[in-house]
Amino acid sequence: MQEKSYTDLLALIQSLIGAGELTTDEQAKILNFVNRRAFEAYNTSPSWSRYLVISEERTLTSGNVVPYTEGGKDSIGEFIRIHRTQAFQKNSALEYDFYVDANGANILNITNDNDLKAFVTYKKRLSDFSETSTNIPLEFFYFLAHAAFADFLRLESKYQDARTEEAIAQTYLAQELEKIDLRNNNNSINHKFSTYVNRQSR
């Protein structure tokens, strides 16, 4: 997956602003805008390829809880689906119902209290970007540039121009989301079919 640096992103935003050198305070504000808008983009879909982890084995803690963190593995930002065994392969896998609290995902229909593992499909936690980041997702790049520029224009009380830039930003994001929709039509990662059989503990 392609990535750009924050330096590239800031250069594009500065070009959109059309100013000379930005002040330290302006640069700090733009970084805050970028991180806020990155969180917005991240939350628009559970299926961003770079953040999606499919059916990873995780250790259950007491009370049949899947914690957000486990040594040597990515932190979980959002639980999507949990199965008893490796899912999305040749054999069917029992899917668990769960609810999420501060401790993690609490499995409701555990099949056996002696089970120590579950297979979790989840979205990795999003980390804030900094001035030295080199991992800006290309799929977010143009949305972030125009959205942060729109926020900057609002800061300057240029509300009509901000609305125009916001529309451009949302168009870039919509194009990326459409790609996800096309992929989702061909797979079942985020499609859950509820039947009498898959709701039973076995």
N, C-alpha and C positions, 0 to 999 in steps of 0.2 A: 504494500500500500504506500502511496506516495505521500510525502510530507514536505512542508516548507518551514523555513525558520521564522521566528518572531521578527527578526530584522527585516525579512522580506515583507512581512505583513505590515509592519510599521511604516516601511517605505511606501507601500501602496496607499495606506491611509493618509500619509503625509502628502502624497501626490493628489489625492482626492480633495484634501483640505486646500491645497494650492499655496500653502504658506512656505516661508523659509524654514529655519530651524524652529522646532517646537521647544517650548520651555520645559524644564524638568517637571513642573507641576502638570502641564498638559500631557506629557508622556506618561506620567503616573495615572492620570485620569483615563487615558486611552487604554492602558493595560487593564485597568479595572473594567472598562467597557468590554474589552475583548473577553475577559474571563466570565463576565456575566452572560454575554451572548454565546460563548462556547457552551455554558451550562444549558442555555435555552435550546441550542441545536442538539446537544446530547440527549435532552429529554423529549425531543420530538418523536423518537423511535426507539424501540427496544432492540432493533436489528442492525445498528451500525456495525459493519463487518469487523472493524478494528477493535471494537469493545465487546463483541459477542463471544462467549466461550460456551461450547456445546458439550453437555453431559460430562462434566469433569467430576472425578471421584473426590468426595469430601468426607471428612470425619464427622460423625455425629457426637455431640456432647450429651450430657445427661438431660433427660427430658425430651430426647429426640429433636435436638436443635442443630441446625446447620449454621455455624457462626459466620459473620461477615469476613473474618480473617482466619487464615491458616498458614502456618509457616511454609515458605517456599512457593506460595501460590498468590495469584493476584487477589486484591481485596474486592469483595462483591459490592457493587453499587446498586444493583437491582436484581432480585430473584425473578426468573421468568418461569421455569418449570423444574420439577424435581422428580426423579424416577428412582425406583429401587435398584435397577441394574442399568448397565450401559444402554443408552437409548439411541434411536435413529440409526440402528444397524439392521441386520437381517431379522432378528427376533424381536417380537413385541416386548415392551417393558412396562411393568405396572407404574402408573403415574400417581404420585402422592398429592393430596390436598395439603395446603399449608397456609399459615398466616405469618405475617412478619411483625416483629417488635424490635426493641432496642438490642436484643441479644442475637437476632438472626431470624431464620425461617424455622418455625415450629411445625413439624410434620404432624398431621392430624390422624391419618389412616395408616399408621405404621403397621407393617405386616407381622413383624416379630420384634419384641422388645430387646432381643439380643442382636439385632442388626446394628452394626457399627459404622456403616458407610451408606452414603446416598450419592446419586449422580445428578449434579446440578447444572442446569443451563442458566447462565446469568450474564449480566452486563458488567464489565469491569468498572471500577470506580474512576470517575474523571478527576484528574489532578489539575490544579491551576497552572497556567503558563506563566513564564517569567521573561524578562528581557533577553535571556540567553537560551531560551527554548529553541530547539531545532525540530520539534515533533508536532508542529501545527498540522492537523489533518487536511489534506488537500480538499477533501469533500466539504470542509467547513470554511476554507480559506476566503473565498470571495464573499460568502455570507458575512463572515466576521469583519471583513474590511468595510463593507458598505453599512452594516449594522452599527459598528463602532463609529463610523463617520456620521451616521444619522444621530447617534447619541451626542456626538461632539457638536453637531449643528443645534441640537436642542439646548445644549449648554450655552451656545451663543445666541439663543432666542430666535433662531432661524427655523421656525416651525414648519413652514411650507416646504422648504428645501429638505428638511428632515423627513417629512412624509414621503417625498419623492425617493430619497435614498432608502427609506425603510421598505418601500415597495420593491425596489431593485434587490435589496438583500433577501426579502422573502421569496422572490422569484428564483434566486440562486439556491436557496434552501429547498424550495419545492421541487426543483429539478433533481436534486440529490435524493429526496424522499421518493420521488417517482421511480428512480432506479431500484430502491429498496422494495417498493411495491411489486415491481416486475419480478424481482428475485423471489419474493414471498409467494407469488402465484405458482412457483415451481417447487416449493418445498413445504415442509410441515413443521418447521422448528417452532413457530409461534402460533400454530393452529392446534387448539385443544378441542377434541370431541368428547363430550361427556356422555357416557352410557352407564347402564346398570352394572355392567361387568367391570368397567375400570374404576368404579367407585367402591368396589368391595375390597376389604382387606383379605389377603390370601397368604 
